Amino acid sequence: SPSTWTCAGDLFHENRPSRRTLYKTMEILRRYSMGQDPVQVQVLGDPNAINYLNPNISVDLPVFSIHGNHDDPTRDGGELLAALDLLD
């Protein structure tokens, strides 16, 4: 089985996906990434940038993602936000 899931941009085709698309995406990611098995990878870098080490979250399969040109962050009230930020 895989150790991580990596999305190299454009998880969504649109910058503002529908609510149904967001819901189904989160449902699928939760189903396949959450669980009790230990994470088999070590991240060398800023430990504050990852959430699978949080004792309140049970992650089996870490998801690493970067923004693509269709899901890049836009300003909303001065803060840069993207649909991918819901999955943080």
C-alpha positions as CSV (number, residue, x, y, z in Angstrom):
1,S,0.0,0.0,0.0
2,P,1.2,3.6,-0.6
3,S,2.9,5.7,2.1
4,T,1.6,9.0,0.9
5,W,-0.8,10.6,-1.6
6,T,0.7,13.5,-3.6
7,C,-1.3,15.9,-5.7
8,A,0.9,18.0,-7.9
9,G,-1.7,20.8,-8.4
10,D,-5.2,21.2,-9.7
11,L,-7.2,18.9,-7.4
12,F,-10.2,20.8,-8.8
13,H,-10.7,22.0,-12.3
14,E,-12.2,25.3,-11.0
15,N,-11.1,27.8,-8.5
16,R,-14.5,27.6,-6.7
17,P,-15.7,24.0,-6.9
18,S,-19.4,23.3,-6.1
19,R,-20.3,22.3,-2.5
20,R,-21.1,18.8,-3.7
21,T,-17.7,18.5,-5.3
22,L,-16.0,19.7,-2.0
23,Y,-18.2,17.4,0.1
24,K,-17.4,14.3,-2.1
25,T,-13.7,15.1,-2.2
26,M,-13.5,15.5,1.6
27,E,-15.5,12.2,2.0
28,I,-13.1,10.3,-0.3
29,L,-10.0,11.7,1.3
30,R,-11.2,11.0,4.8
31,R,-12.1,7.4,3.8
32,Y,-8.7,6.6,2.4
33,S,-6.4,8.8,4.6
34,M,-7.8,8.6,8.1
35,G,-7.3,5.6,10.4
36,Q,-5.2,4.1,13.2
37,D,-2.2,2.8,11.2
38,P,1.1,4.6,11.8
39,V,2.4,7.0,9.2
40,Q,5.4,5.5,7.4
41,V,7.1,8.7,6.2
42,Q,9.2,11.3,7.8
43,V,9.0,15.0,6.7
44,L,12.3,16.9,6.8
45,G,11.3,20.5,7.1
46,D,9.0,22.7,9.1
47,P,7.1,20.5,11.5
48,N,4.4,23.1,11.8
49,A,3.5,22.7,8.1
50,I,2.2,19.2,8.6
51,N,-0.9,18.1,10.5
52,Y,-0.5,14.3,10.7
53,L,1.6,14.6,13.8
54,N,-1.3,16.2,15.6
55,P,-2.4,13.8,18.4
56,N,-6.0,14.8,17.9
57,I,-6.0,13.6,14.2
58,S,-5.6,10.0,13.2
59,V,-4.0,9.8,9.8
60,D,-3.0,6.6,8.0
61,L,-2.1,8.1,4.6
62,P,-0.7,11.7,4.6
63,V,-1.8,13.9,1.7
64,F,0.7,16.4,0.3
65,S,-0.6,18.9,-2.2
66,I,0.5,22.1,-4.0
67,H,-1.8,24.5,-5.7
68,G,-2.2,24.4,-9.5
69,N,-3.3,27.2,-11.8
70,H,-7.0,26.2,-11.5
71,D,-7.0,26.1,-7.7
72,D,-4.6,28.9,-6.8
73,P,-5.4,31.0,-3.7
74,T,-7.4,34.2,-4.1
75,R,-7.9,37.0,-1.7
76,D,-10.9,36.9,0.5
77,G,-11.0,39.6,3.1
78,G,-7.2,40.2,2.9
79,E,-6.4,36.5,3.4
80,L,-5.3,34.1,0.7
81,L,-7.7,31.2,0.6
82,A,-8.2,28.2,-1.8
83,A,-10.6,25.3,-1.9
84,L,-7.7,23.0,-0.9
85,D,-7.4,24.9,2.4
86,L,-10.6,23.2,3.6
87,L,-8.7,19.9,3.6
88,D,-6.0,21.3,5.9
